[in-house]
């Protein structure tokens, strides 16, 4: 069965991304094709920010990619699995959390510096190291079957967070950053005003390299 979901209104209510005169234009971009909803939304958001700064912009409708699979993500722990996929908007929704979350990545370097007395900018860097990624995941859980409170989805993601172990993650975007495993640090849920079938969630995770074993 095919479902049509008004994503733009849900994102506006949950994250407050869009306002002013660009709202109508953004709705036009989204409603052209449900398949490109997430991509068009991000492109139009960038366009809105550029307009506010008075900079030259590009037409989001011409530059929206046709392949969104780079953002789709699967979390796996033993026999448990969670899918975050655009496919959930156009197919059966069992075990599908649509759309993929908005993701933010950041990391720091672990640097040991020794200051040398007697000069300006006199310091010696003794060690370089790269810390693991801090990952923020923000998205929506939508009951696309009954359009009521998505309790089953909320319970599933809440229980997945309770796993005290490393979670395997499969996502082209994360893979480009060398991320194959994560563990969760923080979680939150928040109802979306005006949409009883939608709940906003946030997850904070940290990347971790899989354990390597060697036989001597």
C-alpha positions as CSV (number, residue, x, y, z in Angstrom):
1,X,0.0,0.0,0.0
2,X,1.3,3.5,-0.8
3,X,1.2,6.3,1.7
4,X,1.4,10.0,1.2
5,X,2.8,12.0,4.1
6,X,3.0,15.8,4.4
7,X,6.6,15.9,5.6
8,X,7.1,19.6,5.2
9,X,4.5,20.5,7.8
10,X,5.8,18.0,10.3
11,X,9.4,19.3,9.9
12,X,8.2,22.9,10.3
13,X,6.4,22.0,13.5
14,X,9.2,19.8,14.9
15,X,12.3,21.7,14.0
16,X,11.1,25.2,13.0
17,X,13.3,25.4,9.9
18,X,11.2,27.5,7.6
19,X,9.3,30.7,7.9
20,X,8.4,33.9,6.1
21,X,7.8,34.2,2.4
22,X,9.8,31.1,1.4
23,X,7.3,28.7,3.0
24,X,5.1,28.5,-0.1
25,X,8.0,27.9,-2.4
26,X,9.4,25.2,-0.1
27,X,6.0,23.5,0.0
28,X,6.0,23.5,-3.8
29,X,9.4,21.8,-3.9
30,X,8.4,19.1,-1.5
31,X,5.0,18.3,-3.0
32,X,6.4,17.7,-6.5
33,X,7.7,14.4,-5.5
34,X,7.5,12.4,-2.2
35,X,10.6,10.5,-3.4
36,X,12.8,13.5,-3.1
37,X,11.2,15.0,0.0
38,X,14.3,14.9,2.3
39,X,16.7,16.1,-0.4
40,X,14.5,18.9,-1.6
41,X,13.9,20.0,1.9
42,X,17.5,20.4,2.7
43,X,18.3,22.1,-0.6
44,X,15.4,24.6,0.0
45,X,16.5,25.2,3.6
46,X,20.0,26.1,2.3
47,X,18.3,28.4,-0.2
48,X,16.3,30.1,2.5
49,X,19.5,30.8,4.6
50,X,21.3,32.2,1.5
51,X,18.4,34.5,0.7
52,X,18.5,35.9,4.2
53,X,22.1,36.8,3.7
54,X,21.5,38.4,0.3
55,X,23.8,35.9,-1.5
56,X,23.2,34.4,-4.9
57,X,21.4,31.1,-4.8
58,X,20.8,28.1,-7.0
59,X,17.4,26.6,-7.9
60,X,16.9,23.7,-5.5
61,X,14.5,22.0,-7.9
62,X,17.3,21.7,-10.5
63,X,20.0,20.5,-8.2
64,X,18.1,17.9,-6.0
65,X,19.7,14.5,-6.3
66,X,17.5,11.6,-7.4
67,X,19.2,9.1,-5.1
68,X,18.5,9.4,-1.4
69,X,20.0,6.1,-0.3
70,X,23.2,7.7,1.0
71,X,21.2,8.8,4.0
72,X,19.3,5.6,4.8
73,X,20.5,3.9,7.9
74,X,20.2,0.5,9.5
75,X,21.1,-0.2,13.2
76,X,21.7,-3.9,14.1
77,X,22.3,-5.7,17.4
78,X,22.2,-9.5,17.3
79,X,18.7,-10.2,16.0
80,X,17.3,-6.8,16.6
81,X,17.2,-4.3,13.7
82,X,16.0,-0.8,13.1
83,X,15.6,0.8,9.6
84,X,15.6,4.5,8.9
85,X,14.6,4.8,5.2
86,X,12.7,6.9,2.7
87,X,11.3,3.6,1.4
88,X,8.9,3.7,4.3
89,X,7.0,6.5,2.6
90,X,6.1,4.4,-0.4
91,X,5.9,0.8,0.9
92,X,4.8,-1.3,3.9
93,X,5.9,0.4,7.0
94,X,6.7,-2.5,9.4
95,X,9.9,-1.9,11.2
96,X,10.6,1.2,9.1
97,X,11.3,4.6,10.7
98,X,10.8,7.2,8.0
99,X,12.4,9.5,7.0
100,X,16.1,9.1,7.7
101,X,17.2,11.3,10.6
102,X,19.0,14.6,10.2
103,X,22.6,13.9,11.2
104,X,25.3,16.0,12.6
105,X,28.9,14.9,13.1
106,X,31.8,16.4,15.0
107,X,35.1,15.3,16.4
108,X,38.2,16.7,17.9
109,X,41.9,15.9,18.0
110,X,43.8,14.7,21.0
111,X,46.9,16.8,21.0
112,X,49.7,17.0,23.6
113,X,51.4,20.3,23.6
114,X,54.4,21.4,25.7
115,X,54.9,25.2,26.1
116,X,58.6,26.3,25.9
117,X,59.5,29.3,28.0
118,X,61.2,32.4,26.5
119,X,59.5,33.0,23.2
120,X,56.3,33.8,21.4
121,X,54.3,30.9,20.0
122,X,57.0,28.6,21.5
123,X,55.4,25.2,21.9
124,X,56.2,21.7,20.9
125,X,53.5,19.3,19.7
126,X,54.4,15.9,21.0
127,X,51.5,13.8,20.1
128,X,48.6,13.8,17.6
129,X,45.5,11.6,17.8
130,X,42.0,11.7,16.4
131,X,39.1,11.2,18.8
132,X,35.9,9.3,17.9
133,X,32.9,11.0,16.3
134,X,30.1,12.5,18.3
135,X,26.9,11.9,16.3
136,X,23.6,13.7,16.8
137,X,20.5,12.0,15.2
138,X,17.3,14.0,15.0
139,X,14.2,12.7,13.3
140,X,10.5,11.9,13.3
141,X,8.6,8.7,14.1
142,X,5.4,8.6,12.1
143,X,2.5,6.1,12.5
144,X,1.9,5.7,8.8
145,X,-0.6,2.8,9.2
146,X,-3.3,4.1,11.6
147,X,-2.2,7.8,11.9
148,X,-2.4,7.6,15.6
149,X,0.2,8.0,18.3
150,X,3.2,5.9,17.1
151,X,3.6,4.1,20.4
152,X,5.0,0.9,19.0
153,X,7.8,2.8,17.2
154,X,8.6,4.9,20.3
155,X,8.8,1.7,22.5
156,X,11.1,0.0,20.0
157,X,13.5,2.8,19.7
158,X,13.5,3.3,23.5
159,X,14.3,-0.3,24.1
160,X,17.0,-0.2,21.4
161,X,18.6,2.6,23.3
162,X,18.7,0.5,26.5
163,X,21.2,-2.0,24.9
164,X,24.4,-1.7,26.8
165,X,26.7,-2.7,24.0
166,X,28.1,-1.7,20.7
167,X,25.6,-1.3,17.8
168,X,26.5,-2.1,14.2
169,X,25.5,0.7,11.8
170,X,25.1,0.6,8.0
171,X,24.8,3.9,6.2
172,X,26.8,5.2,3.2
173,X,27.3,8.6,4.8
174,X,28.7,7.1,8.0
175,X,30.8,4.6,6.1
176,X,32.5,7.5,4.3
177,X,33.6,8.7,7.7
178,X,34.8,5.3,8.7
179,X,31.9,4.7,11.1
180,X,30.7,1.1,11.3
181,X,29.8,0.8,15.0
182,X,28.3,3.2,17.6
183,X,27.1,3.3,21.2
184,X,24.3,5.5,22.5
185,X,24.8,8.2,25.1
186,X,21.5,10.2,25.3
187,X,17.9,10.0,24.1
188,X,14.9,12.2,24.1
189,X,11.3,12.2,22.7
190,X,9.0,15.1,22.1
191,X,5.4,15.3,20.7
192,X,5.0,17.3,17.5
193,X,2.3,20.0,17.9
194,X,-0.6,19.5,15.6
195,X,0.4,16.0,14.5
196,X,-0.8,13.2,16.9
197,X,0.7,10.6,14.6
198,X,4.2,12.0,14.9
199,X,6.9,12.1,17.6
200,X,10.2,13.9,17.4
201,X,13.2,11.9,18.7
202,X,16.8,12.7,19.3
203,X,19.7,10.3,19.8
204,X,23.3,11.1,20.8
205,X,25.8,8.5,19.8
206,X,29.6,8.0,19.7
207,X,31.5,6.1,17.1
208,X,33.7,3.2,18.2
209,X,35.9,0.9,16.2
210,X,35.1,-2.8,16.3
211,X,37.3,-4.9,18.5
212,X,40.1,-6.6,16.7
213,X,41.5,-9.9,17.7
214,X,44.9,-11.4,16.8
215,X,46.2,-14.9,17.4
216,X,49.8,-15.2,18.4
